[in-house]
Amino acid sequence: MDYAATGEAALARIGAAQELDALEALRVEFLGKQGSISGLLKTLGGMSPEERQTVGPQIHALRESVTAALAERKEALESAVLNARLAAETVDLTLPAPAAPRGSIHPVSQVLDELAEIFADLGFAVATGPEIEDDWHNFTALNIPESHPARAMHDTFYFPDCDTAGRKMLLRTHTSPVQIRSMLQHGAPIRIIAPGRVYRSDSDATHTPMFHQVEGLVIDKGITLGHLKWTLETFLKAFFEREDIVLRLRPSYFPFTEPSVEVDVGFALVNGKRVLGGSGDEPGHGWMELLGSGMVNRKVIAAGGLDPDEWQGFAFGVGVDRLAMLKYGMDDLRAFFDGDARWLGHYGFSALDVPTLSVGVGARA
């Protein structure tokens, strides 16, 4: 058999193909399971070793040349189709641009920007840390013992594996580990807020497995509970853009602060809704728990690599989503994470609503 002549004939037919469908038919005819060249390859098994040494290279060379020719012709035809399409399609640039959907800023993102703006004016820096934490930073360094309920499996999302130091790994349950990391990295004095996502095993109208929290930390010399109260009052007045914000501090317990205080804020009922402002002891008013805080525990300061006899400080933590709900009148935390464009269109913010202290931090306040 004249394999060279067979190859020339196949290459000629491939070169003459004008459509991709015709080219695909030739590929099947030559190289398909029942193709002519595939049939030639099958004959090698019945040949003697001497014949295979002579005929085998010729058949393989035929298959390779046909394969290369098919690929080259396919590329040429596809390029021709694309060029023809580009030549035929036109865009009328005189037509008005179509109406495009407008994006909006999520309320959580807006509130985070508001918090950063307010605390930057108070001299606080923004610090961040990993969302996948180890047991030591999340619990032990914060004076949370092994037996503390906060470590329970029903509250914390643990990973099955430990890190290289043998520590359990978990999704952080609060942003407080950033306090430890910041003290170890930067020392003292320090003044930071730590906003971010946190995770706990809980879900209802006011709780979700993932939510946002902002932690505040001040470490310096001569820090007292009075500094904490002033900072929180200044922050809340700026955030809610009201001067009649009144706070009440109640004794409480947190492992990482001593003494610890719950912070209540006064509100009035207006048309069945809570509106912050005024003392909760006034007629028609009440107190609403807003956040937890306190003076940083000596053990936590020591875990941060500092001398608790020299340095003191305060810390506080508040839910960012809760702040957004209170300020902008939202009643279900779960809607924050549903991804409903209608909800976001109603509560979302324009990209131009950039919080600044000069014009106010809340575009809808």
C-alpha positions in Angstrom: 0.0 0.0 0.0 1.2 3.5 -0.9 0.9 5.3 2.4 2.4 8.5 1.0 -0.3 8.7 -1.6 -3.0 8.0 0.9 -1.6 10.7 3.1 -1.5 13.2 0.2 -5.1 12.4 -0.7 -6.2 12.9 2.9 -4.4 16.2 3.3 -5.9 17.4 0.1 -9.4 16.7 1.3 -8.7 18.3 4.6 -7.4 21.4 2.9 -10.5 21.7 0.7 -12.9 21.5 3.7 -14.8 24.8 3.9 -17.0 24.2 7.0 -16.3 22.9 10.5 -19.0 20.2 10.2 -17.3 18.9 7.0 -13.9 18.9 8.8 -15.4 17.0 11.7 -16.8 14.4 9.3 -13.3 13.9 7.8 -11.8 13.5 11.3 -14.2 10.7 12.0 -13.6 9.2 8.6 -9.8 9.1 9.1 -9.3 8.9 12.9 -12.6 7.7 14.4 -12.9 4.2 15.8 -14.0 2.9 12.4 -11.8 5.3 10.5 -9.4 4.2 7.7 -6.2 5.2 9.5 -7.4 3.7 12.7 -8.0 0.5 10.7 -4.5 0.6 9.4 -3.1 0.8 13.0 -5.1 -2.3 13.9 -3.4 -4.3 11.1 -0.1 -4.0 12.9 -1.0 -6.7 15.3 -1.1 -9.3 12.6 2.2 -8.5 11.0 5.5 -10.1 11.6 8.2 -8.2 13.6 10.0 -7.4 10.4 6.9 -6.0 8.7 6.0 -3.9 11.7 9.5 -2.3 11.7 8.9 -1.2 8.1 5.2 -0.5 8.0 4.7 0.8 11.5 6.6 4.1 11.2 4.8 4.8 7.9 1.3 4.4 9.4 2.2 6.4 12.5 3.6 9.2 10.4 0.4 9.1 8.3 -1.7 9.5 11.5 0.4 12.3 12.9 0.3 14.3 9.6 -3.4 13.9 9.3 -3.9 14.9 13.0 -1.8 18.0 12.5 -3.6 19.0 9.3 -7.0 18.6 11.0 -5.9 20.9 13.9 -4.5 23.5 11.6 -7.5 23.6 9.3 -9.9 23.8 12.3 -8.0 26.8 13.7 -8.2 28.5 10.3 -11.9 27.9 9.9 -12.7 29.0 13.4 -10.7 32.2 12.9 -12.6 32.8 9.6 -15.9 32.4 11.4 -14.9 34.8 14.1 -13.7 37.4 11.6 -16.9 37.2 9.6 -18.9 37.6 12.8 -16.9 40.6 13.9 -17.3 42.2 10.5 -21.0 41.7 10.5 -21.7 42.9 14.1 -21.9 46.6 14.8 -22.5 48.8 17.8 -24.4 52.0 17.5 -22.5 54.3 19.9 -25.1 57.1 19.4 -27.8 55.1 21.3 -28.2 55.9 25.0 -26.7 53.4 27.5 -29.1 50.8 28.8 -30.4 51.2 32.3 -28.1 49.2 34.5 -28.9 47.9 38.0 -27.4 50.1 40.7 -25.5 48.5 43.5 -25.7 49.7 47.1 -23.7 49.5 50.2 -24.8 46.9 52.8 -25.8 48.4 56.1 -23.2 46.4 57.9 -20.5 47.8 55.7 -21.9 51.3 56.2 -21.9 50.9 60.0 -18.3 49.5 60.0 -17.2 52.7 58.1 -19.1 54.8 60.6 -17.4 53.1 63.5 -13.9 53.5 61.9 -14.6 57.2 61.3 -15.8 57.9 64.9 -13.0 56.0 66.6 -10.3 57.4 64.3 -11.4 60.8 65.5 -10.8 59.5 69.1 -7.3 58.3 68.2 -8.0 54.6 67.7 -6.4 52.5 65.0 -8.2 49.6 63.3 -6.7 46.1 64.0 -7.6 42.8 62.4 -6.9 39.1 63.1 -7.6 35.7 61.6 -11.1 34.3 61.7 -9.7 30.8 62.1 -8.2 31.0 65.5 -6.4 28.7 67.9 -7.7 27.8 71.3 -5.0 29.7 73.2 -5.7 33.1 71.6 -9.5 32.7 71.6 -9.9 31.4 75.1 -6.9 30.7 77.3 -5.1 34.0 76.9 -8.4 35.8 77.7 -8.6 34.0 81.0 -11.4 31.7 79.9 -10.7 28.4 81.7 -11.2 24.9 80.3 -14.5 24.4 82.2 -16.0 27.7 81.1 -19.4 27.3 79.3 -18.1 29.5 76.4 -15.9 26.6 75.3 -18.9 24.3 75.0 -19.3 22.5 71.7 -22.9 24.0 71.3 -21.4 27.5 71.3 -18.2 27.1 69.3 -17.4 25.7 65.9 -14.3 23.5 66.4 -12.1 22.0 63.7 -11.2 18.3 63.9 -7.5 18.9 63.6 -5.0 20.9 65.8 -2.3 23.2 64.7 1.5 22.4 64.7 1.6 23.4 68.4 -1.1 21.0 69.3 -3.7 23.7 69.9 -7.3 23.2 69.0 -8.5 25.2 66.0 -11.9 26.9 65.8 -13.9 29.7 64.2 -13.3 32.7 66.5 -16.3 33.3 68.8 -15.4 37.0 69.3 -12.9 39.6 68.1 -11.1 39.6 71.5 -8.2 37.5 70.2 -7.1 40.5 68.3 -6.4 42.2 71.6 -3.9 39.6 72.5 -2.3 39.6 69.1 -2.0 43.4 69.1 -0.5 43.6 72.6 2.1 40.9 71.7 2.9 42.6 68.4 2.9 46.3 69.3 3.2 46.4 73.1 1.8 49.4 75.0 0.4 52.0 75.0 -2.2 50.9 72.5 -5.6 52.1 71.4 -7.4 50.0 68.8 -10.8 48.8 67.6 -11.1 45.3 66.1 -14.1 44.9 63.8 -14.8 41.6 62.0 -16.9 38.5 61.6 -17.4 36.1 64.5 -19.1 32.7 64.7 -21.3 31.0 67.3 -23.8 28.1 67.1 -27.0 30.1 67.4 -29.8 31.1 65.1 -33.1 33.1 65.6 -34.5 36.5 64.9 -31.7 38.2 66.9 -28.9 35.7 66.5 -27.1 34.1 63.5 -24.3 31.6 63.3 -22.1 34.3 61.8 -22.4 38.0 62.8 -20.2 41.1 63.1 -18.6 42.5 66.2 -16.4 45.4 67.1 -14.0 45.2 70.0 -12.3 48.2 71.6 -9.1 48.1 73.6 -7.1 50.8 75.4 -3.9 50.0 77.3 -2.0 52.8 79.0 -0.8 54.0 82.4 -3.4 55.4 84.8 -6.5 54.2 82.9 -9.7 54.1 84.9 -13.3 53.1 84.6 -14.1 56.8 84.0 -12.1 56.7 80.8 -14.2 53.8 79.6 -17.5 55.5 80.4 -16.5 58.7 78.6 -15.3 56.8 75.6 -18.5 54.9 75.3 -20.7 58.0 75.8 -18.7 59.9 73.1 -18.9 57.0 70.7 -22.7 56.4 71.1 -23.5 60.1 70.9 -21.5 60.4 67.6 -23.0 57.1 66.2 -26.6 57.8 66.9 -26.1 61.6 66.3 -27.9 62.5 69.5 -26.6 64.5 72.5 -29.2 63.1 74.9 -27.7 59.5 75.0 -27.6 58.4 78.7 -25.7 55.3 79.8 -26.1 53.1 82.9 -23.3 50.8 84.0 -24.3 47.6 85.8 -21.9 45.2 87.5 -21.4 42.0 85.5 -18.9 39.2 84.9 -16.6 38.5 82.0 -13.5 36.4 82.4 -11.3 38.9 80.5 -12.3 42.0 82.4 -12.3 42.9 86.2 -14.4 44.7 87.1 -16.9 44.0 84.4 -19.9 46.2 83.5 -22.9 45.8 81.3 -23.8 49.1 79.5 -27.4 50.0 79.2 -28.7 52.9 77.2 -31.9 54.9 77.8 -34.8 54.8 75.3 -38.3 56.0 74.9 -41.2 54.2 73.2 -42.4 56.1 70.2 -45.3 54.5 68.2 -44.4 51.2 69.7 -40.7 51.4 68.7 -37.7 52.1 70.9 -36.0 55.4 70.2 -32.7 55.9 72.0 -32.3 59.0 74.1 -32.9 60.3 77.6 -32.7 58.5 80.9 -34.4 55.2 81.3 -35.8 56.3 84.6 -38.0 59.0 83.1 -41.7 58.2 82.7 -42.3 56.3 79.4 -38.7 55.4 79.1 -36.6 52.3 79.8 -33.2 50.8 79.8 -31.9 48.6 77.0 -28.7 46.4 77.3 -26.3 47.4 74.6 -22.8 46.1 75.2 -20.4 44.5 77.6 -17.2 46.1 78.9 -14.8 46.5 81.8 -11.2 47.0 82.9 -8.8 44.5 81.3 -8.1 41.6 83.6 -4.5 41.4 84.9 -4.1 37.9 83.5 -5.0 39.1 80.0 -2.5 42.0 80.2 0.2 39.5 81.3 -0.8 37.1 78.4 -0.3 40.1 76.1 3.3 40.3 77.2 2.8 43.4 79.4 3.4 44.0 83.1 -0.1 44.5 84.8 1.5 46.4 87.6 2.6 49.1 85.1 -0.2 49.0 82.5 -3.9 49.2 82.9 -6.7 49.3 80.3 -10.3 48.9 79.4 -12.1 46.9 76.7 -15.6 46.7 75.3 -17.4 44.7 72.6 -20.7 45.3 70.7 -22.5 43.7 67.9 -22.2 45.7 64.7 -25.4 44.2 63.3 -27.3 45.1 66.5 -26.1 48.7 66.1 -27.3 48.8 62.5 -30.7 47.4 63.6 -31.1 50.0 66.3 -30.0 53.0 64.2 -31.8 52.1 61.0 -35.0 50.4 62.2 -34.4 46.8 61.3 -36.2 44.1 63.3 -34.8 40.8 62.1 -31.1 40.0 62.1 -31.5 37.1 59.7 -32.4 39.4 56.8 -28.9 40.8 56.9 -27.6 37.5 55.4 -30.5 36.4 53.1 -29.1 38.1 50.0 -32.5 39.6 49.1 -31.9 42.4 46.6 -35.3 44.0 47.6 -34.2 44.2 51.2 -30.8 45.7 50.2 -32.5 48.1 47.8 -34.6 49.4 50.7 -32.0 49.5 53.5 -28.8 49.8 51.4 -26.7 53.0 51.1 -25.5 54.8 48.1 -21.8 54.5 47.4 -21.7 58.3 47.8 -22.9 58.1 51.4 -19.4 58.2 52.9 -19.4 58.7 56.7 -17.6 61.8 57.8 -17.8 63.6 61.2 -18.2 66.9 59.4 -21.5 66.0 57.8 -22.6 63.2 60.1 -21.8 59.5 60.0 -25.3 58.3 59.2 -26.9 59.3 55.9 -30.3 58.5 57.2 -30.0 59.7 60.8 
